[in-house]
Amino acid sequence: MPLIFAGPDNDDDSDASVVVATRPKTKRPPLYKVMLLNDDYTPMEFVVAVLERFFGLNHAQAFEIMLTVHKKGLAVVGVFSHEIAETKVAQVMDFARQHQHPLQCTMEKE
């Protein structure tokens, strides 16, 4: 004989009690594109050095992105969480200013 649980008073005409465990849906945090913008003054070698230093690219990857920045006016150099993107932009901008280059680095929501 099967056991049926029909609620606290065990009346046959009441709905069966069911416990459903729900896991709240967690939304992924938005990601941000970090971009370098072209200018007429920052040396290409400096841009390559920035890409290697702050974005962990090897020389060939950095050179390729530098050429994209040069030819197209800008290039996405990485996609990060808001905090990391903000930090990368600040690091690049500070480094460029320290070396007296007008290199611009920005971020925007992906």
Buried (B, 14 or more C-beta within 10 A) or exposed (E): EEEEEEEEEEEEEEEEEEEEEEEEEEEEEEBBBBBBBBBEEBEEEBBBBBBBEBBEBEEEBBBBBBBBBBEEEBBBBBEBEEEBBBBBBEBBBEBBEEEEBEBBBBBEEE
